Amino acid sequence: MICRYRFCTIVLHSQLNGNRRYCSEECSYLERLEREKEKNQLRKNALSEINRIQALLRACHNRYGDSLFDVNVLREQRMNWTIISGTTQIEGHEYRVVGSFAYSVFQNGEIRIIKL
């Protein structure tokens, strides 16, 4: 069996405990650091996408205000419709919340963005 640290190729001896995964405490620690780096990068990517969507909503709200406008404006900007932080009911319509903005897409292909 080979050490599970991604940059180590030391073969573990068969006399060692069968549950052992790493050749040393250092390899175990270094692998833990690599896993944390990967997790942090995933979080960073997710947060940057949330910030991009919120900036897009802010720009459209600054341009169109609370009035209705064509949903294709956001589609052209590659709006990620799956990112929401919650939903709320306003004026009998369900709005999806992203940060400090909420939006609702209506059946006629128009959208309204409001600032919370």
Order of alpha helices (4+ residues) and beta strands (2+ residues): alpha-beta-alpha-beta-beta-beta-beta
